[in-house]
Amino acid sequence: MRILVIPDSFKGTMSSERAGQIICKAASECGFIAENYPIADGGEGTVDAFQKLIGGEKIFADTFDPYFNELNAEFLLSGETAVIEMALCAGMALKAPFHNIEDTATYGVGRLIECALDLGAERIIIGNGGSITNDGGCGMAAALGVKFIDDENKQFIPVSGTLKRIKKVDISRLDKRIKDTEIIAM
């Protein structure tokens, strides 16, 4: 009998790849033929799961964590498809001891999108799981050129706690490559 093993990660304990290896080993010891196809729900492990399925190269890029600290994070580039795992630059593993969701943003995700575009990505899959942000993607949009203006006509980068300050949105400087890019959110 053949068994198809399709595990997700066990948050904070093991990757979906490792979980599948353990299950496949146990199945093999019982006389079954098992194939491991790790998956992810858009959160932790998304890049690894896609790499196993579609191949490609992990690219490391300078970006920012949800508190605007510099960070080096990876994304997958397979041909003209990039896979960005939000959890790697705005996720639970980056939660600081002083965490306040109102101080967080998805700016780092936007920087990874920009890096993928710079490398020729024409399709970007964004795994949205595992985020500790709540800015509605405004930080991501700001990183890609969108201007957010407050009631004093001052530009700012929104974080979760400052969304109410947005009075005007100017998309005239949005990265023009976005228009020709297929973006898939998962």
C-alpha positions in Angstrom: 0.0 0.0 0.0 1.2 3.5 -0.8 0.7 6.4 1.6 0.8 10.0 0.6 2.0 12.1 3.6 1.0 15.8 3.5 1.9 17.4 6.9 1.9 21.0 7.9 4.4 22.2 10.4 3.9 21.8 14.1 4.2 25.5 15.2 7.4 26.0 17.3 8.3 22.3 17.4 9.1 20.9 13.9 8.9 21.8 10.2 6.4 20.1 7.9 9.4 18.4 6.2 10.6 16.9 9.5 7.1 15.8 10.5 6.7 14.1 7.1 10.0 12.3 7.4 9.0 10.9 10.8 5.6 9.7 9.5 7.2 8.2 6.4 9.8 6.4 8.5 7.1 4.9 10.7 5.0 3.9 7.7 8.1 2.3 6.1 8.8 0.3 9.2 5.2 -1.1 8.9 5.8 -2.2 5.3 4.1 0.8 3.5 5.5 2.9 0.8 5.2 6.5 1.8 5.8 9.7 -0.1 6.4 13.0 1.7 4.9 16.2 0.4 5.1 18.8 3.1 2.7 21.7 2.9 2.1 25.0 4.6 -1.0 27.1 5.2 0.8 30.3 4.1 2.7 30.7 7.4 5.8 29.0 8.6 7.3 26.6 6.1 5.6 28.1 3.0 8.9 28.8 1.2 10.3 25.3 2.0 7.1 23.6 0.9 7.0 25.4 -2.4 10.7 24.8 -3.0 10.1 21.0 -2.7 7.2 21.2 -5.1 8.4 23.7 -7.8 12.2 23.9 -7.1 14.0 27.2 -7.3 16.5 29.1 -5.3 16.2 30.7 -1.9 17.2 34.3 -2.2 18.3 36.3 0.9 17.5 40.0 1.0 17.9 42.8 3.4 14.5 43.9 4.8 12.8 44.8 8.1 11.1 43.0 10.9 7.6 44.1 12.0 9.2 46.7 14.3 11.4 48.2 11.5 14.6 46.5 12.7 16.9 45.5 9.9 16.7 41.8 9.0 17.9 39.4 6.4 15.1 37.2 5.2 14.6 34.7 2.4 12.1 34.2 -0.4 12.0 31.6 -3.1 12.6 32.4 -6.8 11.6 29.7 -9.3 11.8 31.0 -12.8 9.5 34.0 -12.9 7.6 33.0 -9.7 8.6 34.3 -6.3 7.2 32.9 -3.1 7.3 35.2 -0.1 6.5 33.9 3.4 5.2 36.9 5.5 6.1 35.0 8.7 9.8 35.4 7.8 9.7 39.2 8.2 6.5 39.8 10.1 5.8 36.6 11.9 5.4 35.1 15.4 9.1 34.0 15.6 10.0 37.7 15.5 7.8 38.7 18.3 9.7 40.9 20.6 9.4 40.8 24.4 7.9 44.3 24.2 5.4 43.3 21.5 2.5 45.7 21.0 0.6 44.9 17.8 -0.1 48.6 17.3 3.7 49.2 16.7 3.9 46.6 13.9 3.9 46.8 10.1 4.3 44.7 7.0 6.9 47.1 5.5 9.4 44.2 5.3 7.1 42.2 3.2 7.0 45.1 0.7 10.7 45.2 0.6 10.8 41.5 -0.2 8.3 42.0 -3.0 10.5 44.8 -4.4 13.6 42.5 -4.3 11.6 39.8 -6.2 10.6 42.3 -8.8 14.2 43.4 -9.1 15.1 39.8 -10.0 12.4 39.6 -12.7 9.5 38.0 -10.8 6.3 38.2 -12.8 4.2 36.2 -10.4 4.4 36.6 -6.6 2.8 34.2 -4.2 2.5 35.7 -0.7 1.9 33.4 2.3 0.0 35.5 4.8 -0.1 33.1 7.7 1.7 33.5 11.0 1.8 37.3 10.9 1.9 39.4 14.1 0.9 42.5 12.2 -2.5 44.1 11.7 -1.8 47.0 9.3 -3.9 45.8 6.5 -0.9 45.7 4.2 -0.3 49.4 4.4 3.3 49.0 5.4 3.8 46.7 2.5 2.2 49.3 0.2 4.4 52.1 1.6 7.5 50.0 0.9 6.3 49.8 -2.7 5.9 53.5 -3.1 2.4 54.3 -1.9 2.2 57.5 0.2 0.0 57.8 3.2 -0.9 61.3 4.3 -2.3 62.5 7.6 -4.6 65.4 8.3 -1.6 67.8 8.6 -0.6 66.8 5.1 2.4 64.9 6.4 3.5 61.6 4.9 4.0 58.7 7.2 4.4 54.9 7.2 1.4 53.4 8.8 1.7 50.8 11.6 -1.3 49.0 13.0 -1.9 51.7 15.6 -1.8 54.6 13.2 -4.2 53.5 10.5 -6.8 56.0 11.9 -4.4 58.8 10.9 -4.7 58.1 7.2 -6.6 60.9 5.5 -5.3 60.5 1.9 -3.6 57.8 -0.1 -1.4 58.7 -3.1 -0.6 55.8 -5.4 1.1 57.8 -8.1 4.5 56.5 -7.0 3.5 52.9 -6.6 6.1 50.6 -8.2 4.9 50.4 -11.8 6.0 46.8 -12.2 3.1 45.8 -9.8 0.6 46.5 -12.6 2.1 43.7 -14.7 2.7 41.3 -11.9 0.3 38.5 -10.9 0.0 38.5 -7.1 -1.5 35.6 -5.3 -2.3 35.8 -1.6 -2.6 32.6 0.4 
